């Protein structure tokens, strides 16, 4: 528990959920895990305004909210590169998951959820957001970014399969190797794919 709090203590979270009880439960879970809840909203429009003002590290949005729904709010927040977004969805809204991804959501949570579901979703969202930021810093063009993301995703999968790495570990290895060898992440990813498909790959340093 102590380790989780240390890792999360600087993570500032904004919650937007129109049901006050769920919002309260969510806030309590986050605080128990060491996150700081810096703002709460009951509708999407307020969530966007608070995100712009508070610049949180993470925004959690329910899909169904008054004035502006969570998908529209996610598009605004993700589009402005304010923070990674997690979408809350009920079981009956599973068909909206793809729309949530298209809106820029990094992860989603299906209600009802437990704390054991919340923390991994938060970690995934933060990890994916930092990956995208790093990749975007490497190239300017949108088409190039998408191409690089696809290549890096495949290389991450190869490292995870070959060495049992987690997704964040695989990305960090690619990023560190690129820095150490003064290569782009795309070049490192392409080399990983070429070597793993050929059956020979250098053992990643721990």
C-alpha positions as CSV (number, residue, x, y, z in Angstrom):
1,X,0.0,0.0,0.0
2,X,2.8,2.4,0.9
3,X,4.5,1.8,-2.5
4,X,1.2,2.7,-4.3
5,X,0.9,5.9,-2.4
6,X,4.5,6.9,-3.1
7,X,4.0,6.3,-6.8
8,X,0.6,8.1,-6.9
9,X,1.1,11.0,-4.5
10,X,1.6,13.6,-7.2
11,X,-1.2,12.3,-9.4
12,X,-4.0,14.8,-9.4
13,X,-7.4,13.5,-10.5
14,X,-10.6,15.2,-11.7
15,X,-13.8,13.2,-11.5
16,X,-17.0,13.8,-13.5
17,X,-20.0,11.7,-12.6
18,X,-23.6,12.9,-12.3
19,X,-24.5,10.3,-9.6
20,X,-23.2,11.8,-6.3
21,X,-22.9,8.4,-4.6
22,X,-20.7,6.9,-7.3
23,X,-18.7,10.1,-7.4
24,X,-18.1,9.8,-3.6
25,X,-17.1,6.1,-3.8
26,X,-14.7,6.9,-6.6
27,X,-13.1,9.8,-4.7
28,X,-12.7,7.6,-1.6
29,X,-11.1,4.8,-3.6
30,X,-8.6,7.2,-5.2
31,X,-7.7,8.9,-2.0
32,X,-7.2,5.6,-0.3
33,X,-4.7,4.7,-3.0
34,X,-2.8,7.9,-2.5
35,X,-4.2,10.0,-5.4
36,X,-5.3,13.6,-4.9
37,X,-8.9,14.4,-6.1
38,X,-8.6,18.1,-7.2
39,X,-12.0,18.6,-8.6
40,X,-15.5,17.0,-9.0
41,X,-18.2,17.7,-11.6
42,X,-21.7,16.5,-12.2
43,X,-21.9,17.3,-15.9
44,X,-19.5,17.2,-18.9
45,X,-19.4,21.0,-19.5
46,X,-18.2,21.7,-15.9
47,X,-15.7,18.8,-16.3
48,X,-14.1,20.5,-19.4
49,X,-14.0,23.8,-17.7
50,X,-12.4,22.4,-14.5
51,X,-9.9,20.4,-16.6
52,X,-8.8,23.5,-18.4
53,X,-8.5,25.4,-15.1
54,X,-6.9,22.7,-12.9
55,X,-4.7,20.9,-15.4
56,X,-5.1,17.5,-13.6
57,X,-2.9,14.5,-14.3
58,X,-6.0,12.4,-15.1
59,X,-9.7,12.9,-15.8
60,X,-12.4,10.2,-15.1
61,X,-15.6,10.8,-17.0
62,X,-19.0,9.0,-16.9
63,X,-20.5,8.6,-20.3
64,X,-24.1,9.6,-19.5
65,X,-24.1,13.2,-18.0
66,X,-26.3,16.2,-18.4
67,X,-25.5,19.3,-20.6
68,X,-22.5,17.5,-22.2
69,X,-22.0,13.8,-22.2
70,X,-18.7,12.1,-21.3
71,X,-17.8,11.3,-24.9
72,X,-18.1,14.9,-26.0
73,X,-16.1,16.0,-22.9
74,X,-13.4,13.4,-23.6
75,X,-13.0,14.7,-27.1
76,X,-12.5,18.3,-25.8
77,X,-10.1,17.3,-23.0
78,X,-8.1,14.8,-25.1
79,X,-8.1,17.0,-28.1
80,X,-6.6,19.8,-26.1
81,X,-4.0,17.4,-24.7
82,X,-4.9,18.4,-21.2
83,X,-4.8,15.0,-19.5
84,X,-5.5,11.3,-20.1
85,X,-9.1,10.3,-19.8
86,X,-10.8,7.2,-18.3
87,X,-14.4,6.6,-19.4
88,X,-16.9,5.1,-16.9
89,X,-19.5,2.9,-18.7
90,X,-22.4,0.7,-17.6
91,X,-22.6,-2.9,-18.8
92,X,-25.4,-1.8,-21.2
93,X,-23.1,0.7,-22.8
94,X,-20.3,-1.7,-23.9
95,X,-21.0,-0.7,-27.5
96,X,-19.8,2.8,-26.6
97,X,-16.3,1.6,-25.8
98,X,-15.1,2.0,-29.3
99,X,-16.6,5.5,-29.5
100,X,-14.8,6.3,-26.2
101,X,-11.5,5.2,-27.7
102,X,-12.2,7.3,-30.8
103,X,-13.0,10.2,-28.5
104,X,-9.5,9.9,-27.0
105,X,-10.1,7.8,-23.9
106,X,-7.0,5.9,-22.7
107,X,-8.9,3.3,-20.7
108,X,-12.4,2.6,-19.5
109,X,-14.1,1.1,-16.4
110,X,-17.3,-0.9,-16.5
111,X,-19.7,-0.2,-13.6
112,X,-20.1,-1.5,-11.0
113,X,-16.3,-1.6,-10.4
114,X,-14.0,-2.4,-7.5
115,X,-10.8,-0.7,-6.3
116,X,-9.0,-3.6,-7.9
117,X,-10.4,-2.5,-11.3
118,X,-9.8,1.2,-10.8
119,X,-6.0,1.2,-10.1
120,X,-5.0,-0.8,-13.2
121,X,-7.2,1.4,-15.3
122,X,-5.5,4.5,-13.9
123,X,-2.0,3.1,-14.5
124,X,-2.9,2.0,-18.0
125,X,-4.3,5.5,-18.8
126,X,-1.3,7.3,-17.4
127,X,1.2,4.9,-19.1
128,X,-0.5,5.1,-22.5
129,X,-0.7,8.9,-22.3
130,X,3.0,9.3,-21.6
131,X,3.8,6.9,-24.5
132,X,1.8,9.0,-26.9
133,X,3.3,12.2,-25.7
134,X,6.8,10.7,-26.2
135,X,6.0,9.5,-29.7
136,X,4.4,12.8,-30.7
137,X,7.5,14.7,-29.5
138,X,9.5,12.5,-32.0
139,X,7.6,13.5,-35.1
140,X,5.4,16.4,-36.2
141,X,3.1,14.9,-38.9
142,X,-0.1,13.1,-37.8
143,X,0.2,10.4,-40.5
144,X,3.8,9.7,-39.3
145,X,2.7,9.6,-35.7
146,X,0.0,7.0,-36.4
147,X,2.5,4.9,-38.4
148,X,5.0,5.0,-35.6
149,X,2.4,4.2,-33.0
150,X,1.4,1.1,-34.9
151,X,5.1,0.0,-35.3
152,X,5.9,0.6,-31.6
153,X,2.7,-1.2,-30.5
154,X,3.8,-4.3,-32.5
155,X,7.3,-4.1,-31.1
156,X,5.9,-3.8,-27.6
157,X,3.9,-7.0,-28.2
158,X,7.0,-8.8,-29.4
159,X,8.9,-7.9,-26.3
160,X,6.0,-8.8,-24.0
161,X,5.6,-12.2,-25.7
162,X,9.4,-13.0,-25.9
163,X,10.4,-11.7,-22.5
164,X,7.2,-11.6,-20.4
165,X,7.5,-7.8,-20.0
166,X,4.5,-5.7,-19.0
167,X,3.3,-3.1,-21.5
168,X,4.9,-0.1,-19.6
169,X,8.2,-2.1,-19.3
170,X,8.3,-2.8,-23.0
171,X,7.7,0.8,-23.9
172,X,10.3,2.0,-21.4
173,X,12.9,-0.4,-22.9
174,X,12.2,0.9,-26.4
175,X,12.4,4.5,-25.2
176,X,15.6,3.9,-23.2
177,X,17.3,1.9,-26.1
178,X,16.5,4.8,-28.5
179,X,18.1,7.3,-26.2
180,X,21.1,5.1,-25.4
181,X,21.9,4.5,-29.1
182,X,20.7,7.8,-30.4
183,X,18.1,6.2,-32.6
184,X,14.4,7.1,-33.0
185,X,11.8,4.9,-31.3
186,X,10.6,3.8,-34.7
187,X,14.1,2.6,-35.7
188,X,14.3,0.6,-32.5
189,X,10.8,-0.8,-32.9
190,X,11.6,-1.9,-36.5
191,X,14.8,-3.6,-35.4
192,X,12.9,-5.5,-32.7
193,X,10.4,-6.6,-35.2
194,X,13.0,-7.7,-37.7
195,X,15.0,-9.6,-35.0
196,X,12.0,-11.3,-33.4
197,X,10.6,-12.4,-36.7
198,X,14.1,-13.8,-37.6
199,X,14.2,-15.7,-34.3
200,X,17.2,-13.8,-33.0
201,X,16.9,-10.8,-30.7
202,X,19.3,-9.3,-28.3
203,X,18.3,-9.9,-24.6
204,X,17.0,-6.5,-23.3
205,X,19.0,-5.1,-20.4
206,X,17.1,-5.1,-17.1
